[in-house]
Amino acid sequence: MVLRVARHTDDLKKIEDFYINILGFERLGGFEKHNNYDGIFIGKSGLDWHFEFTQSETKANHTFDEDDVIVLYPETINEYNILLRRFYDSSIPKIKAINPYWNENGQMFQDPDGYRIVISPLKATKLN
């Protein structure tokens, strides 16, 4: 099974910059003017999931709450520190999570659309 997480945005360029230059993903492809939509696919080559972001004349109407979170688990502490450094070097402030687990086991930031992203060391992935 392949997973695609699709989301509409008002600023495709900002989203692309954030997910590639800050989070370290790759641009896997894209399209222009397909039924009046432009879009990009972002992820990592060889994985069975990716993000799709689209933009059109219709404005994005994002409705989410503080517990709607994308969680990323870098595989090494070095990768974790590199990601955090990219956020700080880009002046993207850390925010406090409403769920205390994420404050104890990672750091939360927001993407250009306001969606919350947690960067958590792989050691915090113990599923109970």
A tleap script that builds the chain and sets N, CA, C and O, in Angstrom:
source leaprc.protein.ff14SB
mol = sequence {
  NMET VAL LEU ARG VAL ALA ARG HIE THR ASP
  ASP LEU LYS LYS ILE GLU ASP PHE TYR ILE
  ASN ILE LEU GLY PHE GLU ARG LEU GLY GLY
  PHE GLU LYS HIE ASN ASN TYR ASP GLY ILE
  PHE ILE GLY LYS SER GLY LEU ASP TRP HIE
  PHE GLU PHE THR GLN SER GLU THR LYS ALA
  ASN HIE THR PHE ASP GLU ASP ASP VAL ILE
  VAL LEU TYR PRO GLU THR ILE ASN GLU TYR
  ASN ILE LEU LEU ARG ARG PHE TYR ASP SER
  SER ILE PRO LYS ILE LYS ALA ILE ASN PRO
  TYR TRP ASN GLU ASN GLY GLN MET PHE GLN
  ASP PRO ASP GLY TYR ARG ILE VAL ILE SER
  PRO LEU LYS ALA THR LYS LEU CASN
}
set mol.1.N position { 0.847 -1.175 0.000 }
set mol.1.CA position { 0.000 0.000 0.000 }
set mol.1.C position { 0.891 1.236 0.000 }
set mol.1.O position { 1.930 1.271 0.660 }
set mol.2.N position { 0.474 2.230 -0.737 }
set mol.2.CA position { 1.180 3.509 -0.789 }
set mol.2.C position { 0.306 4.558 -0.116 }
set mol.2.O position { -0.907 4.589 -0.327 }
set mol.3.N position { 0.910 5.403 0.682 }
set mol.3.CA position { 0.195 6.465 1.384 }
set mol.3.C position { 0.566 7.809 0.777 }
set mol.3.O position { 1.744 8.130 0.617 }
set mol.4.N position { -0.455 8.589 0.441 }
set mol.4.CA position { -0.247 9.976 0.010 }
set mol.4.C position { -1.073 10.852 0.939 }
set mol.4.O position { -2.275 10.636 1.093 }
set mol.5.N position { -0.445 11.827 1.549 }
set mol.5.CA position { -1.141 12.817 2.353 }
set mol.5.C position { -1.249 14.064 1.487 }
set mol.5.O position { -0.240 14.695 1.175 }
set mol.6.N position { -2.474 14.421 1.099 }
set mol.6.CA position { -2.699 15.539 0.187 }
set mol.6.C position { -3.297 16.718 0.941 }
set mol.6.O position { -4.173 16.559 1.791 }
set mol.7.N position { -2.795 17.914 0.603 }
set mol.7.CA position { -3.275 19.118 1.284 }
set mol.7.C position { -3.194 20.304 0.338 }
set mol.7.O position { -2.249 20.436 -0.439 }
set mol.8.N position { -4.185 21.147 0.418 }
set mol.8.CA position { -4.251 22.360 -0.385 }
set mol.8.C position { -3.534 23.487 0.364 }
set mol.8.O position { -3.550 23.527 1.594 }
set mol.9.N position { -2.907 24.397 -0.379 }
set mol.9.CA position { -2.190 25.507 0.222 }
set mol.9.C position { -2.396 26.760 -0.620 }
set mol.9.O position { -2.777 26.669 -1.787 }
set mol.10.N position { -2.151 27.907 -0.044 }
set mol.10.CA position { -2.212 29.167 -0.787 }
set mol.10.C position { -0.839 29.607 -1.286 }
set mol.10.O position { -0.745 30.557 -2.064 }
set mol.11.N position { 0.229 28.931 -0.850 }
set mol.11.CA position { 1.574 29.337 -1.247 }
set mol.11.C position { 2.446 28.106 -1.471 }
set mol.11.O position { 3.192 27.687 -0.586 }
set mol.12.N position { 2.340 27.543 -2.654 }
set mol.12.CA position { 3.056 26.322 -2.998 }
set mol.12.C position { 4.569 26.495 -2.865 }
set mol.12.O position { 5.260 25.575 -2.427 }
set mol.13.N position { 5.080 27.650 -3.234 }
set mol.13.CA position { 6.526 27.899 -3.169 }
set mol.13.C position { 7.028 27.871 -1.721 }
set mol.13.O position { 8.064 27.269 -1.437 }
set mol.14.N position { 6.302 28.516 -0.811 }
set mol.14.CA position { 6.702 28.517 0.602 }
set mol.14.C position { 6.680 27.107 1.182 }
set mol.14.O position { 7.579 26.714 1.925 }
set mol.15.N position { 5.641 26.353 0.832 }
set mol.15.CA position { 5.525 24.974 1.325 }
set mol.15.C position { 6.668 24.127 0.783 }
set mol.15.O position { 7.288 23.359 1.519 }
set mol.16.N position { 6.942 24.275 -0.513 }
set mol.16.CA position { 8.031 23.510 -1.117 }
set mol.16.C position { 9.358 23.847 -0.440 }
set mol.16.O position { 10.123 22.945 -0.100 }
set mol.17.N position { 9.632 25.111 -0.245 }
set mol.17.CA position { 10.863 25.537 0.410 }
set mol.17.C position { 10.972 24.944 1.812 }
set mol.17.O position { 12.028 24.439 2.194 }
set mol.18.N position { 9.894 25.002 2.570 }
set mol.18.CA position { 9.887 24.500 3.945 }
set mol.18.C position { 10.152 22.994 3.999 }
set mol.18.O position { 11.034 22.540 4.727 }
set mol.19.N position { 9.387 22.228 3.228 }
set mol.19.CA position { 9.493 20.770 3.315 }
set mol.19.C position { 10.794 20.235 2.707 }
set mol.19.O position { 11.251 19.155 3.083 }
set mol.20.N position { 11.391 20.977 1.775 }
set mol.20.CA position { 12.651 20.534 1.180 }
set mol.20.C position { 13.849 21.105 1.942 }
set mol.20.O position { 14.722 20.352 2.373 }
set mol.21.N position { 13.895 22.420 2.109 }
set mol.21.CA position { 15.085 23.047 2.697 }
set mol.21.C position { 15.153 22.977 4.216 }
set mol.21.O position { 16.245 22.969 4.784 }
set mol.22.N position { 14.016 22.926 4.873 }
set mol.22.CA position { 14.022 22.832 6.341 }
set mol.22.C position { 13.956 21.371 6.777 }
set mol.22.O position { 14.785 20.914 7.565 }
set mol.23.N position { 12.954 20.631 6.256 }
set mol.23.CA position { 12.767 19.249 6.705 }
set mol.23.C position { 13.637 18.234 5.962 }
set mol.23.O position { 13.781 17.098 6.416 }
set mol.24.N position { 14.215 18.628 4.830 }
set mol.24.CA position { 15.138 17.736 4.144 }
set mol.24.C position { 14.501 16.710 3.225 }
set mol.24.O position { 15.150 15.736 2.841 }
set mol.25.N position { 13.231 16.915 2.862 }
set mol.25.CA position { 12.597 16.014 1.903 }
set mol.25.C position { 13.030 16.364 0.484 }
set mol.25.O position { 13.731 17.352 0.267 }
set mol.26.N position { 12.612 15.553 -0.471 }
set mol.26.CA position { 12.942 15.764 -1.870 }
set mol.26.C position { 11.678 16.073 -2.662 }
set mol.26.O position { 10.583 15.648 -2.296 }
set mol.27.N position { 11.842 16.815 -3.745 }
set mol.27.CA position { 10.733 17.028 -4.686 }
set mol.27.C position { 10.700 15.813 -5.599 }
set mol.27.O position { 11.620 15.603 -6.390 }
set mol.28.N position { 9.647 15.012 -5.495 }
set mol.28.CA position { 9.535 13.780 -6.264 }
set mol.28.C position { 8.855 13.994 -7.608 }
set mol.28.O position { 8.947 13.141 -8.492 }
set mol.29.N position { 8.189 15.101 -7.767 }
set mol.29.CA position { 7.487 15.391 -9.014 }
set mol.29.C position { 6.519 16.523 -8.812 }
set mol.29.O position { 6.478 17.151 -7.754 }
set mol.30.N position { 5.740 16.775 -9.839 }
set mol.30.CA position { 4.759 17.839 -9.742 }
set mol.30.C position { 3.955 17.951 -11.017 }
set mol.30.O position { 4.146 17.184 -11.961 }
set mol.31.N position { 3.058 18.912 -11.034 }
set mol.31.CA position { 2.225 19.138 -12.209 }
set mol.31.C position { 1.768 20.587 -12.210 }
set mol.31.O position { 1.763 21.253 -11.174 }
set mol.32.N position { 1.384 21.066 -13.388 }
set mol.32.CA position { 0.878 22.425 -13.539 }
set mol.32.C position { -0.409 22.396 -14.345 }
set mol.32.O position { -0.550 21.648 -15.313 }
set mol.33.N position { -1.339 23.232 -13.914 }
set mol.33.CA position { -2.590 23.452 -14.633 }
set mol.33.C position { -3.332 22.157 -14.957 }
set mol.33.O position { -3.886 22.014 -16.047 }
set mol.34.N position { -3.344 21.227 -14.027 }
set mol.34.CA position { -4.131 19.999 -14.161 }
set mol.34.C position { -5.495 20.267 -13.536 }
set mol.34.O position { -5.623 20.295 -12.312 }
set mol.35.N position { -6.503 20.461 -14.363 }
set mol.35.CA position { -7.839 20.840 -13.881 }
set mol.35.C position { -7.764 22.092 -13.009 }
set mol.35.O position { -8.446 22.191 -11.989 }
set mol.36.N position { -6.933 23.041 -13.422 }
set mol.36.CA position { -6.717 24.320 -12.739 }
set mol.36.C position { -5.962 24.202 -11.414 }
set mol.36.O position { -6.026 25.107 -10.583 }
set mol.37.N position { -5.262 23.115 -11.218 }
set mol.37.CA position { -4.440 22.918 -10.024 }
set mol.37.C position { -2.977 22.800 -10.419 }
set mol.37.O position { -2.644 22.200 -11.441 }
set mol.38.N position { -2.109 23.376 -9.602 }
set mol.38.CA position { -0.685 23.115 -9.654 }
set mol.38.C position { -0.381 22.276 -8.422 }
set mol.38.O position { -1.055 22.409 -7.400 }
set mol.39.N position { 0.616 21.424 -8.509 }
set mol.39.CA position { 0.918 20.588 -7.354 }
set mol.39.C position { 2.328 20.071 -7.357 }
set mol.39.O position { 3.010 20.073 -8.381 }
set mol.40.N position { 2.758 19.627 -6.195 }
set mol.40.CA position { 4.071 19.026 -6.018 }
set mol.40.C position { 3.935 17.791 -5.129 }
set mol.40.O position { 3.056 17.704 -4.272 }
set mol.41.N position { 4.835 16.845 -5.367 }
set mol.41.CA position { 4.940 15.651 -4.535 }
set mol.41.C position { 6.269 15.743 -3.800 }
set mol.41.O position { 7.316 15.942 -4.416 }
set mol.42.N position { 6.222 15.599 -2.492 }
set mol.42.CA position { 7.410 15.746 -1.658 }
set mol.42.C position { 7.523 14.538 -0.737 }
set mol.42.O position { 6.540 14.119 -0.125 }
set mol.43.N position { 8.708 13.990 -0.644 }
set mol.43.CA position { 8.955 12.839 0.221 }
set mol.43.C position { 10.405 12.447 0.145 }
set mol.43.O position { 11.286 13.300 0.042 }
set mol.44.N position { 10.656 11.154 0.194 }
set mol.44.CA position { 12.001 10.594 0.045 }
set mol.44.C position { 11.903 9.467 -0.974 }
set mol.44.O position { 10.987 8.647 -0.914 }
set mol.45.N position { 12.839 9.428 -1.899 }
set mol.45.CA position { 12.861 8.378 -2.919 }
set mol.45.C position { 12.870 7.005 -2.263 }
set mol.45.O position { 13.553 6.783 -1.263 }
set mol.46.N position { 12.105 6.090 -2.841 }
set mol.46.CA position { 12.111 4.710 -2.365 }
set mol.46.C position { 11.168 4.409 -1.218 }
set mol.46.O position { 11.040 3.250 -0.822 }
set mol.47.N position { 10.510 5.408 -0.676 }
set mol.47.CA position { 9.564 5.158 0.414 }
set mol.47.C position { 8.162 4.981 -0.157 }
set mol.47.O position { 7.891 5.390 -1.286 }
set mol.48.N position { 7.284 4.380 0.612 }
set mol.48.CA position { 5.930 4.118 0.131 }
set mol.48.C position { 4.914 5.159 0.616 }
set mol.48.O position { 3.731 4.856 0.771 }
set mol.49.N position { 5.378 6.363 0.850 }
set mol.49.CA position { 4.496 7.466 1.239 }
set mol.49.C position { 5.101 8.777 0.760 }
set mol.49.O position { 6.307 8.875 0.535 }
set mol.50.N position { 4.253 9.774 0.608 }
set mol.50.CA position { 4.715 11.122 0.268 }
set mol.50.C position { 3.593 12.126 0.524 }
set mol.50.O position { 2.431 11.762 0.705 }
set mol.51.N position { 3.979 13.393 0.532 }
set mol.51.CA position { 3.030 14.495 0.642 }
set mol.51.C position { 2.713 15.010 -0.754 }
set mol.51.O position { 3.586 15.050 -1.622 }
set mol.52.N position { 1.473 15.401 -0.965 }
set mol.52.CA position { 1.091 16.141 -2.163 }
set mol.52.C position { 0.526 17.476 -1.696 }
set mol.52.O position { -0.362 17.520 -0.844 }
set mol.53.N position { 1.039 18.551 -2.254 }
set mol.53.CA position { 0.515 19.876 -1.955 }
set mol.53.C position { -0.013 20.462 -3.253 }
set mol.53.O position { 0.653 20.403 -4.287 }
set mol.54.N position { -1.212 21.029 -3.194 }
set mol.54.CA position { -1.816 21.627 -4.385 }
set mol.54.C position { -2.164 23.084 -4.112 }
set mol.54.O position { -2.352 23.508 -2.972 }
set mol.55.N position { -2.240 23.835 -5.218 }
set mol.55.CA position { -2.649 25.241 -5.156 }
set mol.55.C position { -3.544 25.505 -6.363 }
set mol.55.O position { -3.292 25.007 -7.460 }
set mol.56.N position { -4.588 26.292 -6.144 }
set mol.56.CA position { -5.503 26.679 -7.219 }
set mol.56.C position { -6.047 28.066 -6.903 }
set mol.56.O position { -5.595 28.723 -5.966 }
set mol.57.N position { -7.010 28.496 -7.686 }
set mol.57.CA position { -7.642 29.786 -7.401 }
set mol.57.C position { -8.513 29.720 -6.154 }
set mol.57.O position { -8.810 30.751 -5.551 }
set mol.58.N position { -8.919 28.530 -5.766 }
set mol.58.CA position { -9.699 28.352 -4.548 }
set mol.58.C position { -8.762 28.458 -3.346 }
set mol.58.O position { -7.762 27.745 -3.266 }
set mol.59.N position { -9.086 29.338 -2.428 }
set mol.59.CA position { -8.253 29.536 -1.247 }
set mol.59.C position { -8.368 28.340 -0.305 }
set mol.59.O position { -9.434 27.742 -0.162 }
set mol.60.N position { -7.259 28.010 0.326 }
set mol.60.CA position { -7.251 26.928 1.311 }
set mol.60.C position { -8.084 27.340 2.517 }
set mol.60.O position { -8.041 28.492 2.949 }
set mol.61.N position { -8.831 26.404 3.048 }
set mol.61.CA position { -9.658 26.638 4.226 }
set mol.61.C position { -9.264 25.605 5.269 }
set mol.61.O position { -9.951 24.602 5.466 }
set mol.62.N position { -8.154 25.867 5.926 }
set mol.62.CA position { -7.607 24.901 6.871 }
set mol.62.C position { -8.366 24.967 8.193 }
set mol.62.O position { -8.519 26.033 8.790 }
set mol.63.N position { -8.825 23.825 8.624 }
set mol.63.CA position { -9.430 23.726 9.952 }
set mol.63.C position { -8.750 22.561 10.664 }
set mol.63.O position { -8.842 21.413 10.229 }
set mol.64.N position { -8.092 22.861 11.722 }
set mol.64.CA position { -7.382 21.864 12.500 }
set mol.64.C position { -7.299 22.360 13.925 }
set mol.64.O position { -7.571 23.527 14.205 }
set mol.65.N position { -6.923 21.469 14.823 }
set mol.65.CA position { -6.745 21.914 16.203 }
set mol.65.C position { -5.316 21.616 16.650 }
set mol.65.O position { -4.510 21.097 15.877 }
set mol.66.N position { -5.018 21.940 17.871 }
set mol.66.CA position { -3.648 21.863 18.366 }
set mol.66.C position { -3.125 20.438 18.513 }
set mol.66.O position { -1.924 20.241 18.697 }
set mol.67.N position { -4.001 19.446 18.437 }
set mol.67.CA position { -3.561 18.059 18.515 }
set mol.67.C position { -3.390 17.417 17.144 }
set mol.67.O position { -3.027 16.244 17.061 }
set mol.68.N position { -3.641 18.156 16.071 }
set mol.68.CA position { -3.382 17.663 14.711 }
set mol.68.C position { -1.908 17.909 14.415 }
set mol.68.O position { -1.490 19.047 14.205 }
set mol.69.N position { -1.126 16.836 14.401 }
set mol.69.CA position { 0.324 16.961 14.357 }
set mol.69.C position { 0.916 15.959 13.364 }
set mol.69.O position { 0.482 14.810 13.293 }
set mol.70.N position { 1.904 16.407 12.607 }
set mol.70.CA position { 2.754 15.510 11.833 }
set mol.70.C position { 3.979 15.275 12.698 }
set mol.70.O position { 4.598 16.230 13.166 }
set mol.71.N position { 4.338 14.015 12.917 }
set mol.71.CA position { 5.495 13.689 13.754 }
set mol.71.C position { 6.567 13.064 12.873 }
set mol.71.O position { 6.304 12.113 12.137 }
set mol.72.N position { 7.765 13.601 12.956 }
set mol.72.CA position { 8.908 13.081 12.210 }
set mol.72.C position { 9.946 12.575 13.197 }
set mol.72.O position { 10.293 13.256 14.162 }
set mol.73.N position { 10.435 11.366 12.937 }
set mol.73.CA position { 11.431 10.744 13.794 }
set mol.73.C position { 12.753 10.588 13.032 }
set mol.73.O position { 12.933 9.600 12.321 }
set mol.74.N position { 13.670 11.536 13.166 }
set mol.74.CA position { 14.992 11.345 12.565 }
set mol.74.C position { 15.630 10.074 13.128 }
set mol.74.O position { 15.452 9.745 14.301 }
set mol.75.N position { 16.372 9.367 12.278 }
set mol.75.CA position { 16.908 8.061 12.678 }
set mol.75.C position { 18.108 8.141 13.603 }
set mol.75.O position { 18.402 7.182 14.317 }
set mol.76.N position { 18.809 9.277 13.603 }
set mol.76.CA position { 19.965 9.417 14.485 }
set mol.76.C position { 19.865 10.746 15.232 }
set mol.76.O position { 19.151 11.655 14.811 }
set mol.77.N position { 20.582 10.843 16.332 }
set mol.77.CA position { 20.601 12.100 17.088 }
set mol.77.C position { 21.250 13.197 16.251 }
set mol.77.O position { 20.888 14.366 16.386 }
set mol.78.N position { 22.194 12.846 15.395 }
set mol.78.CA position { 22.814 13.828 14.512 }
set mol.78.C position { 21.779 14.402 13.535 }
set mol.78.O position { 21.728 15.614 13.329 }
set mol.79.N position { 20.954 13.531 12.934 }
set mol.79.CA position { 19.889 14.003 12.034 }
set mol.79.C position { 18.901 14.892 12.788 }
set mol.79.O position { 18.444 15.908 12.264 }
set mol.80.N position { 18.581 14.508 14.004 }
set mol.80.CA position { 17.683 15.292 14.857 }
set mol.80.C position { 18.264 16.694 15.071 }
set mol.80.O position { 17.561 17.692 14.911 }
set mol.81.N position { 19.536 16.763 15.429 }
set mol.81.CA position { 20.178 18.056 15.683 }
set mol.81.C position { 20.282 18.903 14.420 }
set mol.81.O position { 20.142 20.124 14.483 }
set mol.82.N position { 20.526 18.272 13.280 }
set mol.82.CA position { 20.590 19.003 12.007 }
set mol.82.C position { 19.231 19.636 11.701 }
set mol.82.O position { 19.163 20.802 11.312 }
set mol.83.N position { 18.153 18.874 11.874 }
set mol.83.CA position { 16.814 19.425 11.645 }
set mol.83.C position { 16.535 20.603 12.565 }
set mol.83.O position { 16.050 21.643 12.118 }
set mol.84.N position { 16.835 20.447 13.831 }
set mol.84.CA position { 16.596 21.543 14.777 }
set mol.84.C position { 17.405 22.773 14.392 }
set mol.84.O position { 16.905 23.894 14.481 }
set mol.85.N position { 18.639 22.580 13.968 }
set mol.85.CA position { 19.489 23.700 13.568 }
set mol.85.C position { 18.877 24.437 12.373 }
set mol.85.O position { 18.937 25.665 12.315 }
set mol.86.N position { 18.291 23.703 11.419 }
set mol.86.CA position { 17.645 24.342 10.264 }
set mol.86.C position { 16.481 25.227 10.710 }
set mol.86.O position { 16.300 26.325 10.183 }
set mol.87.N position { 15.700 24.758 11.671 }
set mol.87.CA position { 14.599 25.580 12.183 }
set mol.87.C position { 15.141 26.848 12.827 }
set mol.87.O position { 14.675 27.948 12.531 }
set mol.88.N position { 16.119 26.694 13.701 }
set mol.88.CA position { 16.659 27.852 14.412 }
set mol.88.C position { 17.355 28.813 13.459 }
set mol.88.O position { 17.192 30.027 13.581 }
set mol.89.N position { 18.135 28.285 12.503 }
set mol.89.CA position { 18.832 29.141 11.535 }
set mol.89.C position { 17.848 29.889 10.635 }
set mol.89.O position { 18.170 30.960 10.123 }
set mol.90.N position { 16.656 29.333 10.442 }
set mol.90.CA position { 15.626 29.976 9.617 }
set mol.90.C position { 14.678 30.835 10.447 }
set mol.90.O position { 13.678 31.337 9.934 }
set mol.91.N position { 14.992 31.001 11.717 }
set mol.91.CA position { 14.185 31.804 12.651 }
set mol.91.C position { 12.739 31.322 12.738 }
set mol.91.O position { 11.810 32.122 12.850 }
set mol.92.N position { 12.567 30.010 12.685 }
set mol.92.CA position { 11.243 29.418 12.877 }
set mol.92.C position { 11.150 29.045 14.350 }
set mol.92.O position { 11.865 28.156 14.812 }
set mol.93.N position { 10.275 29.717 15.089 }
set mol.93.CA position { 10.253 29.495 16.539 }
set mol.93.C position { 9.630 28.163 16.940 }
set mol.93.O position { 8.692 27.671 16.312 }
set mol.94.N position { 10.169 27.618 17.975 }
set mol.94.CA position { 9.593 26.440 18.621 }
set mol.94.C position { 8.301 26.874 19.295 }
set mol.94.O position { 8.227 27.973 19.845 }
set mol.95.N position { 7.284 26.024 19.257 }
set mol.95.CA position { 6.035 26.332 19.953 }
set mol.95.C position { 5.739 25.240 20.969 }
set mol.95.O position { 6.257 24.127 20.872 }
set mol.96.N position { 4.914 25.565 21.927 }
set mol.96.CA position { 4.557 24.604 22.964 }
set mol.96.C position { 3.394 23.754 22.485 }
set mol.96.O position { 2.392 24.270 21.989 }
set mol.97.N position { 3.540 22.448 22.639 }
set mol.97.CA position { 2.472 21.520 22.281 }
set mol.97.C position { 1.429 21.480 23.390 }
set mol.97.O position { 1.762 21.614 24.568 }
set mol.98.N position { 0.177 21.297 23.014 }
set mol.98.CA position { -0.876 21.152 24.017 }
set mol.98.C position { -0.760 19.801 24.726 }
set mol.98.O position { -1.089 19.682 25.906 }
set mol.99.N position { -0.295 18.794 24.001 }
set mol.99.CA position { -0.078 17.471 24.580 }
set mol.99.C position { 1.320 17.458 25.195 }
set mol.99.O position { 2.301 17.579 24.462 }
set mol.100.N position { 1.441 17.318 26.505 }
set mol.100.CA position { 2.746 17.404 27.157 }
set mol.100.C position { 3.737 16.346 26.675 }
set mol.100.O position { 4.946 16.541 26.801 }
set mol.101.N position { 3.255 15.236 26.130 }
set mol.101.CA position { 4.156 14.194 25.639 }
set mol.101.C position { 5.134 14.762 24.617 }
set mol.101.O position { 6.325 14.456 24.654 }
set mol.102.N position { 4.623 15.598 23.698 }
set mol.102.CA position { 5.489 16.135 22.640 }
set mol.102.C position { 6.484 17.150 23.170 }
set mol.102.O position { 7.561 17.303 22.593 }
set mol.103.N position { 6.163 17.842 24.240 }
set mol.103.CA position { 7.127 18.765 24.854 }
set mol.103.C position { 8.254 17.994 25.548 }
set mol.103.O position { 9.392 18.460 25.611 }
set mol.104.N position { 7.922 16.816 26.062 }
set mol.104.CA position { 8.903 15.989 26.756 }
set mol.104.C position { 9.731 15.142 25.788 }
set mol.104.O position { 10.851 14.749 26.114 }
set mol.105.N position { 9.192 14.863 24.613 }
set mol.105.CA position { 9.828 13.914 23.684 }
set mol.105.C position { 10.095 14.491 22.302 }
set mol.105.O position { 10.182 13.748 21.325 }
set mol.106.N position { 10.221 15.785 22.215 }
set mol.106.CA position { 10.520 16.384 20.928 }
set mol.106.C position { 10.356 17.889 20.980 }
set mol.106.O position { 10.246 18.486 22.051 }
set mol.107.N position { 10.343 18.483 19.810 }
set mol.107.CA position { 10.140 19.921 19.699 }
set mol.107.C position { 9.139 20.178 18.588 }
set mol.107.O position { 9.178 19.531 17.542 }
set mol.108.N position { 8.241 21.129 18.821 }
set mol.108.CA position { 7.158 21.414 17.883 }
set mol.108.C position { 7.395 22.749 17.187 }
set mol.108.O position { 7.847 23.727 17.783 }
set mol.109.N position { 7.064 22.742 15.877 }
set mol.109.CA position { 7.160 23.931 15.039 }
set mol.109.C position { 5.913 23.980 14.160 }
set mol.109.O position { 5.102 23.054 14.176 }
set mol.110.N position { 5.760 25.054 13.399 }
set mol.110.CA position { 4.646 25.158 12.458 }
set mol.110.C position { 5.169 25.351 11.042 }
set mol.110.O position { 6.155 26.051 10.815 }
set mol.111.N position { 4.478 24.707 10.086 }
set mol.111.CA position { 4.832 24.922 8.690 }
set mol.111.C position { 4.185 26.226 8.218 }
set mol.111.O position { 3.435 26.833 8.983 }
set mol.112.N position { 4.444 26.679 6.990 }
set mol.112.CA position { 3.902 27.970 6.538 }
set mol.112.C position { 2.378 28.064 6.545 }
set mol.112.O position { 1.837 29.170 6.574 }
set mol.113.N position { 1.676 26.938 6.519 }
set mol.113.CA position { 0.217 26.949 6.581 }
set mol.113.C position { -0.314 26.886 8.012 }
set mol.113.O position { -1.525 26.951 8.225 }
set mol.114.N position { 0.572 26.761 8.987 }
set mol.114.CA position { 0.152 26.708 10.385 }
set mol.114.C position { -0.021 25.308 10.942 }
set mol.114.O position { -0.416 25.153 12.098 }
set mol.115.N position { 0.265 24.284 10.147 }
set mol.115.CA position { 0.182 22.914 10.652 }
set mol.115.C position { 1.364 22.635 11.566 }
set mol.115.O position { 2.481 23.086 11.316 }
set mol.116.N position { 1.103 21.894 12.616 }
set mol.116.CA position { 2.126 21.608 13.605 }
set mol.116.C position { 2.947 20.384 13.202 }
set mol.116.O position { 2.419 19.384 12.716 }
set mol.117.N position { 4.246 20.498 13.419 }
set mol.117.CA position { 5.174 19.413 13.121 }
set mol.117.C position { 6.047 19.201 14.346 }
set mol.117.O position { 6.625 20.147 14.882 }
set mol.118.N position { 6.137 17.949 14.782 }
set mol.118.CA position { 7.006 17.596 15.902 }
set mol.118.C position { 8.212 16.861 15.349 }
set mol.118.O position { 8.080 15.953 14.529 }
set mol.119.N position { 9.381 17.259 15.804 }
set mol.119.CA position { 10.616 16.558 15.518 }
set mol.119.C position { 10.974 15.832 16.813 }
set mol.119.O position { 11.224 16.461 17.841 }
set mol.120.N position { 10.997 14.499 16.750 }
set mol.120.CA position { 11.201 13.704 17.954 }
set mol.120.C position { 12.317 12.684 17.718 }
set mol.120.O position { 12.333 12.024 16.679 }
set mol.121.N position { 13.243 12.545 18.661 }
set mol.121.CA position { 14.290 11.537 18.489 }
set mol.121.C position { 13.680 10.144 18.363 }
set mol.121.O position { 12.654 9.859 18.982 }
set mol.122.N position { 14.298 9.283 17.574 }
set mol.122.CA position { 13.768 7.951 17.316 }
set mol.122.C position { 13.538 7.153 18.583 }
set mol.122.O position { 12.639 6.313 18.621 }
set mol.123.N position { 14.317 7.389 19.614 }
set mol.123.CA position { 14.161 6.669 20.893 }
set mol.123.C position { 12.781 6.879 21.496 }
set mol.123.O position { 12.351 6.077 22.326 }
set mol.124.N position { 12.068 7.941 21.099 }
set mol.124.CA position { 10.761 8.235 21.685 }
set mol.124.C position { 9.634 7.470 21.008 }
set mol.124.O position { 8.466 7.735 21.292 }
set mol.125.N position { 9.945 6.528 20.120 }
set mol.125.CA position { 8.906 5.847 19.345 }
set mol.125.C position { 8.374 4.597 20.007 }
set mol.125.O position { 7.679 3.819 19.354 }
set mol.126.N position { 8.663 4.372 21.250 }
set mol.126.CA position { 8.168 3.160 21.930 }
set mol.126.C position { 6.650 3.153 21.924 }
set mol.126.O position { 6.017 3.978 22.583 }
set mol.127.N position { 6.074 2.233 21.188 }
set mol.127.CA position { 4.614 2.130 21.112 }
set mol.127.C position { 4.121 1.175 22.192 }
set mol.127.O position { 4.617 0.056 22.323 }
set mol.128.N position { 3.162 1.623 22.944 }
set mol.128.CA position { 2.588 0.790 24.005 }
set mol.128.C position { 1.191 0.390 23.646 }
set mol.128.O position { 0.535 -0.316 24.413 }
savepdb mol mol.pdb
quit
